[in-house]
Each structure stands twice: as C-alpha cells, then as structure tokens.
C-alpha cells in the first residue's frame, strides 16, 4: 500500500525519471488547466472523469484513444504539446498553500526517488529546487481550474449532454465525453441559461467537441435515438483539414504601433512624416 508524504521529509533523496516516457500510458487521463484548455484540445480529446462524487475535466493520453500517439516506438515523447499535469508527475498536491515542500507529496517508496542520482529536491540553502517551485505553481493552476470547471460540468450532466466513453474498464473511474449532436440540439433558452453568468460553460463545451477530432472514431459518441441525422455529428468532429503543425508560420515583425512613440509625452508633437527620435 502506497504512503504519500511531503517532499520536505525526503530532502535526502533525489528525483530520477526514466530515460523514456512510457510511464505516460499508465496514466491514461490527466486533469487539464483552464490556461491550457484551448491549446490542449487541439491535440488531445477532453473527457470528464467522475471519482469519489467529484467531476474533473481532463485529457485522454492513452494511445488506444488517440488519432496520433504521443510516444514514438522507443517510448520517447513526440507530442506537439506536453500537458501541465505531465510536468507534475509523479507528484500530487491535494491542497495548495504557500509552501511547496509541504504541499507536494510523493509515494515514499516511489521508483522515481533515488539516493544519489537525479535532481535535488532542495538547494544548498534548504530552499525548494526551482523545478518544484514551478511545479507548485502548476498544481495551483490545476486546482483553481478544476474548481472553476465544477459548476460547468454539473450543467452538462443536468442537460444530458454527456455520454459514457466507450471501451473503459469497469475497474477505472467512469469517463464521459460531450455528445455533439445533443449539444447541437440545445435550444436558445438552454444555451442562454448556460451562459447567464459567463460563457465558460459554452467555451468548455466547444473545446470538448473540437477535441473529439483527436479521438479515434471507434470511441466517439454514436448517434442515439432522437438524433436528427448523422451529418450533425460528422460536422462537429471532422478532423481539421488545416493542421497547425503542417503550416509554415513566421512572425510579422512590422509595427502596428511604433515602439519609439510609446514614451512620448502627450504634450510632445512631431510632424507625421518625421523620423522617430533616436
């Protein structure tokens, strides 16, 4: 039986991660932060997990669900974006205060702890390593985001928008995805109620539906009785033909507003065609 303790109790140990990332397939699902939602949904399917009467929004990472595997044949990470939750593995943080060494926990018998090799938990002054300071910030983002998502996910259950994800094991916590057909059939009154206080519920729903293009077709929601036609489902989850990764992108270095003009006082004037001050 695992026993998680604060890393404060393990400062004599070091963090040593394996040479490859094959451990990711053991996770299957990880929570997502609101700050990464729109980027992450471009590459991974979003799913709602229910565990201990709590709903959480997260990302499916197991290869059996994904159109494009995040690992290469050697087990190296090859995904376009590495979610925040993966950057926090193998640690957890049930609560967030202002003390990384007390908030961040790990199994005392974790195979990722080493007596000599790897990254030190604290520096010479006894302060948390910068890695753990950043990890603590990430845990805070995840916690705040899941609190924000809580009422949103409740709305989806109440509105009957969620369907079980096919192929999940009975031993694992149940996973749900938004049915795009059911969302399409919402009337204006229902959408108005969802967006009454803010647009987060609609925003998250659209991200969830968009993310279905990353889910293998066998696991996507099937059309149920009462649906208006298969074209509704296909239109919502057809893979994006314009792949961001395949586009040749450059930054426009032109100035919409001249940086040289920013520090000019309101009383200073200069002819329109004059050169900016040096």
C-alpha positions as CSV (number, residue, x, y, z in Angstrom):
1,X,0.0,0.0,0.0
2,X,1.4,3.4,-1.0
3,X,2.1,6.1,1.6
4,X,2.4,9.6,0.2
5,X,4.5,12.1,2.3
6,X,5.5,15.7,1.7
7,X,8.8,16.1,-0.1
8,X,10.0,18.0,2.9
9,X,10.5,14.6,4.5
10,X,12.6,13.3,1.6
11,X,15.1,16.1,1.0
12,X,17.9,13.5,1.4
13,X,16.5,11.8,-1.8
14,X,16.6,12.9,-5.4
15,X,14.2,12.8,-8.4
16,X,15.3,10.4,-11.1
17,X,12.9,10.0,-14.0
18,X,13.3,7.1,-16.5
19,X,15.1,7.5,-19.9
20,X,11.8,7.3,-21.8
21,X,8.2,8.4,-21.3
22,X,6.4,5.0,-21.4
23,X,5.0,5.7,-17.9
24,X,2.5,8.1,-19.6
25,X,0.5,5.3,-21.0
26,X,-0.2,4.1,-17.4
27,X,-1.9,7.4,-16.6
28,X,-4.4,7.3,-19.4
29,X,-6.2,10.5,-18.2
30,X,-4.8,13.7,-16.6
31,X,-6.6,16.9,-15.4
32,X,-6.4,19.9,-17.5
33,X,-5.9,23.6,-16.6
34,X,-8.0,26.4,-17.9
35,X,-4.9,28.2,-19.0
36,X,-4.0,25.4,-21.5
37,X,-7.5,24.3,-22.4
38,X,-7.6,25.8,-25.9
39,X,-4.1,24.6,-26.8
40,X,-4.5,21.1,-25.3
41,X,-7.8,20.4,-27.1
42,X,-6.0,20.9,-30.4
43,X,-4.0,17.7,-29.7
44,X,-5.9,15.5,-27.1
45,X,-9.5,14.5,-26.5
46,X,-11.2,16.1,-23.5
47,X,-13.1,13.8,-21.1
48,X,-14.9,14.2,-17.8
49,X,-13.9,11.8,-15.1
50,X,-16.1,11.1,-12.1
51,X,-14.4,9.8,-9.0
52,X,-15.5,9.9,-5.3
53,X,-18.5,12.0,-6.4
54,X,-16.3,14.6,-7.9
55,X,-16.2,15.6,-11.6
56,X,-13.0,16.7,-13.2
57,X,-12.2,17.8,-16.7
58,X,-9.1,16.3,-18.3
59,X,-7.2,14.9,-21.3
60,X,-7.1,11.4,-22.7
61,X,-3.5,10.3,-23.2
62,X,-3.6,6.6,-23.7
63,X,-2.7,5.6,-27.3
64,X,-5.8,3.5,-27.7
65,X,-7.9,6.6,-27.7
66,X,-5.7,8.9,-29.8
67,X,-5.6,9.5,-33.5
68,X,-1.9,10.3,-33.1
69,X,0.2,8.6,-30.4
70,X,2.1,10.9,-28.1
71,X,5.1,8.5,-27.9
72,X,7.4,7.2,-30.6
73,X,8.2,3.4,-30.9
74,X,11.1,3.9,-28.4
75,X,8.8,5.4,-25.8
76,X,10.1,9.0,-26.2
77,X,7.6,11.8,-26.1
78,X,6.8,13.2,-29.5
79,X,3.5,15.1,-28.8
80,X,3.2,18.6,-30.0
81,X,2.2,19.9,-26.5
82,X,3.1,18.4,-23.1
83,X,0.2,19.0,-20.7
84,X,0.8,20.6,-17.3
85,X,-0.2,17.5,-15.4
86,X,2.6,15.5,-17.0
87,X,5.1,18.1,-15.8
88,X,3.9,17.4,-12.3
89,X,4.3,13.6,-12.4
90,X,5.0,11.6,-10.2
91,X,3.9,14.0,-7.5
92,X,0.5,15.1,-6.2
93,X,-0.8,18.1,-4.2
94,X,-4.2,17.6,-2.5
95,X,-4.1,21.2,-1.2
96,X,-2.2,24.3,-2.1
97,X,-0.8,26.8,0.4
98,X,2.4,28.8,0.1
99,X,4.8,26.0,1.0
100,X,5.9,23.8,-1.9
101,X,7.9,21.4,0.3
102,X,4.8,20.7,2.4
103,X,2.1,20.8,-0.3
104,X,3.8,18.5,-2.9
105,X,3.6,14.8,-2.0
106,X,5.0,11.6,-3.4
107,X,4.9,7.9,-2.5
108,X,7.7,7.3,-0.1
109,X,8.5,4.1,-2.0
110,X,8.3,5.6,-5.4
111,X,10.7,4.1,-8.0
112,X,11.4,7.7,-9.2
113,X,13.2,8.6,-6.0
114,X,17.0,7.9,-5.9
115,X,19.5,8.2,-3.1
116,X,22.2,9.8,-5.3
117,X,21.2,10.3,-9.0
118,X,18.9,12.8,-10.5
119,X,17.6,16.2,-9.4
120,X,17.9,17.5,-5.8
121,X,14.7,18.4,-4.0
122,X,16.3,21.4,-2.2
123,X,19.3,23.6,-2.9
124,X,22.3,24.2,-0.6
125,X,20.3,26.7,1.4
126,X,17.4,24.3,2.0
127,X,15.1,26.0,-0.4
128,X,13.0,24.0,-2.8
129,X,14.6,23.4,-6.2
130,X,13.3,25.7,-8.9
131,X,11.7,22.7,-10.6
132,X,9.5,22.2,-7.5
133,X,8.6,25.9,-7.2
134,X,7.3,25.8,-10.8
135,X,5.6,22.5,-10.2
136,X,3.9,24.0,-7.2
137,X,2.6,26.8,-9.4
138,X,1.3,24.3,-11.9
139,X,-0.5,22.4,-9.2
140,X,-2.2,25.7,-8.2
141,X,-3.3,26.2,-11.8
142,X,-4.8,22.8,-11.9
143,X,-6.6,23.1,-8.6
144,X,-8.1,26.6,-9.4
145,X,-9.2,25.4,-12.8
146,X,-11.0,22.3,-11.5
147,X,-12.8,24.5,-9.0
148,X,-13.9,26.7,-11.9
149,X,-15.0,23.7,-14.0
150,X,-17.0,22.1,-11.3
151,X,-20.3,24.0,-11.9
152,X,-19.8,23.8,-15.6
153,X,-19.6,20.0,-15.6
154,X,-22.7,19.9,-13.4
155,X,-24.5,21.8,-16.1
156,X,-23.5,19.2,-18.7
157,X,-24.8,16.3,-16.5
158,X,-28.1,18.2,-15.8
159,X,-28.6,19.0,-19.5
160,X,-27.9,15.4,-20.5
161,X,-25.0,16.3,-22.8
162,X,-22.6,13.7,-21.6
163,X,-22.3,10.1,-22.8
164,X,-20.0,7.4,-21.4
165,X,-16.7,6.9,-23.2
166,X,-16.7,3.6,-24.9
167,X,-14.1,1.0,-24.0
168,X,-13.4,2.0,-20.5
169,X,-12.8,-0.6,-17.8
170,X,-15.2,-1.2,-15.0
171,X,-12.4,-1.0,-12.5
172,X,-11.5,2.5,-13.6
173,X,-13.4,5.7,-12.7
174,X,-16.1,6.4,-15.4
175,X,-15.2,8.8,-18.2
176,X,-17.7,10.9,-20.2
177,X,-17.5,13.0,-23.4
178,X,-19.9,15.6,-24.7
179,X,-22.3,14.3,-27.4
180,X,-22.0,16.9,-30.2
181,X,-25.5,16.1,-31.6
182,X,-27.1,16.7,-28.2
183,X,-25.3,20.0,-27.9
184,X,-26.4,21.0,-31.4
185,X,-30.0,20.3,-30.4
186,X,-29.9,22.6,-27.4
187,X,-32.5,25.4,-27.8
188,X,-31.8,29.1,-27.2
189,X,-33.3,29.0,-23.8
190,X,-30.9,26.3,-22.6
191,X,-27.9,28.0,-24.2
192,X,-29.0,31.3,-22.5
193,X,-29.2,29.6,-19.2
194,X,-25.7,28.1,-19.6
195,X,-24.2,31.5,-20.5
196,X,-26.3,33.5,-18.0
197,X,-23.4,34.4,-15.7
198,X,-20.4,33.8,-18.1
199,X,-19.5,31.9,-21.2
200,X,-17.3,29.4,-19.6
201,X,-19.8,26.5,-19.9
202,X,-20.2,27.2,-23.7
203,X,-16.5,27.8,-24.1
204,X,-15.5,24.5,-22.5
205,X,-18.3,22.6,-24.4
206,X,-16.9,23.8,-27.7
207,X,-13.4,22.9,-26.7
208,X,-14.6,19.4,-25.8
209,X,-16.4,19.0,-29.1
210,X,-13.5,20.3,-31.1
211,X,-11.2,17.9,-29.2
212,X,-13.2,14.9,-30.5
213,X,-11.3,15.0,-33.8
214,X,-8.3,13.7,-31.8
215,X,-10.4,10.7,-30.5
216,X,-10.3,7.5,-32.6
217,X,-13.7,7.1,-34.4
218,X,-14.5,3.8,-32.5
219,X,-14.6,5.8,-29.3
220,X,-16.6,8.8,-30.5
221,X,-20.2,9.3,-29.4
222,X,-22.6,7.1,-31.5
223,X,-25.8,8.5,-32.8
224,X,-28.7,7.7,-30.5
225,X,-32.4,7.6,-31.0
226,X,-33.9,11.0,-31.5
227,X,-30.8,12.5,-33.3
228,X,-31.7,14.5,-36.3
229,X,-29.1,12.9,-38.6
230,X,-25.6,11.7,-38.9
231,X,-24.4,14.9,-40.7
232,X,-24.7,16.8,-37.4
233,X,-22.2,14.6,-35.7
234,X,-19.7,14.4,-38.5
235,X,-19.8,18.2,-39.0
236,X,-18.8,18.8,-35.4
237,X,-15.9,16.3,-35.1
238,X,-14.5,16.1,-38.6
239,X,-10.7,16.4,-38.4
240,X,-9.4,19.9,-39.0
241,X,-8.0,20.0,-42.6
242,X,-5.7,22.8,-41.7
243,X,-3.2,21.3,-39.4
244,X,-1.3,23.9,-37.4
245,X,1.7,21.7,-37.3
246,X,1.9,21.4,-41.0
247,X,1.7,25.1,-41.8
248,X,4.7,27.2,-42.5
249,X,4.4,30.1,-40.0
250,X,6.5,33.2,-39.5
251,X,6.2,36.2,-37.2
252,X,5.3,39.5,-38.6
253,X,8.0,41.9,-37.4
254,X,6.1,45.0,-38.6
255,X,4.9,47.6,-36.1
256,X,1.2,48.2,-35.7
257,X,2.2,51.0,-33.2
258,X,5.8,52.3,-33.4
259,X,7.6,51.3,-30.2
260,X,9.6,54.5,-30.5
261,X,6.4,56.5,-29.9
262,X,5.3,54.8,-26.7
263,X,7.3,57.0,-24.3
264,X,6.4,60.3,-26.0
265,X,4.6,62.6,-23.6
266,X,1.1,63.8,-24.5
267,X,2.3,67.4,-25.0
268,X,5.1,66.4,-27.4
269,X,4.2,66.8,-31.1
270,X,6.1,65.8,-34.2
271,X,5.3,66.1,-37.9
272,X,3.6,63.0,-39.2
273,X,6.4,62.2,-41.6
274,X,9.3,62.9,-39.2
275,X,11.6,60.1,-38.2
276,X,11.2,58.8,-34.7
277,X,13.6,60.0,-32.0
278,X,16.8,58.1,-31.6
